[in-house]
Amino acid sequence: MAFSKIERRSKIKRRIRGKISGSAEKPRMSVFRSNKQIFVQIIDDTQGRTLTAASSLLKDIGEQTGTKSDKAAIVGKLIAERALAAGINNVVFDRNGYLYHGRVKKLADAAREGGLKF
């Protein structure tokens, strides 16, 4: 049976979310990737709250030239700065059904360089 891209991703997403969950001590860092933009949130699943977020839609990031991967790296550094400012050092990485490759990998590597541990 052939799955569409969306069905395949949602199946992987359900499998991942069954295993990981964010807490106040170690929140979940969730990535969403659209065709043009990339979004990341740090979420406390026990309270159901978004603690901090960043995206490539922000004015200073959107105005920069470069590839989508370059912008993903900038978003990764920004989320690391915001998380450290909020007192968050450790997170659980939720790739949201996407392959750990390309923009998702660049964002994760930049967040690690920014000081987040996962």
N, C-alpha and C positions, 0 to 999 in steps of 0.2 A: 504494500500500500504506500503510495507516494504522498508525502505530506507537503503542504505548501510551506514557504519560508516562515510565515507567521505561525502556523500550527506547530512547526518544528520548534520555533523559539519559545512558544508558550509551554510546550511540553518540557523543554529543558528548564525553563523558568520555574515551573511547578516543582520539578525535582530538586532544584537548587534551594528554593524557599522552604522546602520540607526539611532541609538539613540545617539551614542557617537562620539565625534570628538575632536582631540587635537588642542590646540591653543598655541601661544607663552607663555601665562601666565600659562596655565595648559595643558601641552602636554600629549599625549596618550602613555601609557606604554603597549606595545604589546608583548605577549608571544607566542613563537612557540615551540612545543614539538615534537621531533621525537622519534623514538624508543629508541635511545641511548643517545641523546643530548638534551639540552634545550637552547633556545636562547631568549633574551629579548632586545627590542629596545625602546628608548624614542623618539617619533616622533611628530614633529610640522606639523599638517595636512594643515594648512593654506599656508605654504611655500612648503610643500611636502619634508621636510628634516628630516633625522635622526639626532637627536642631540647627542645621545650617545647610546652605545650598549655593551652588554656583552654576553658571551656564555660559555658553559661547554667545548668548544673546546680549550679554552686558555690553554697554556702549564702548568701553575701552578695549574690549577683546574683539568685538565685531568690526571695529575700524581698522584693526591691524591686518596687514597683508600676510599671506602665507597659506599653506595648505590646511585642510581640515585637521590633519594630524598635529600640525604645529599649534593650532588653536586648542586642541584637546590637551596638549601638554601645558599650555597656559592655564587652562581651567583646572588641571590637576594641581598646579602650584597654588592657585588661588584657593581651592578648597582646603588644601593643607594649611595655608595661612589662617583661614577662617576657623578651621577646626582647632588649631593650636591656641588661637585667641579665645575660643570658647572652653578651653581646658580639656580638649579631647586629644589623646595621644594614640590610642589603639582603636582600630576599627575592624569590622569584618567586611571583606570585599564581596559585593554582590554584582556580578557581571550581567545579571538580568537576562540570561539566555543567549547573550552574544558570545562569540568566540573571543578568547583572550588573545587578541591579535589586532594589529593596526591601531585605530584610534583609542580603543578600550585599553590596550596595553600601554600606549603613550601616556594616557591619563593616569593610569595606575603607577607607572614608573615616576612620573613627575610628582605625584602625591607622596611617594616614598622619599624622593629626594627632598621634598618640602618638610619632611619630619614625621609623617604619619607611619605607624607600624601596622602591618597586616600581613 
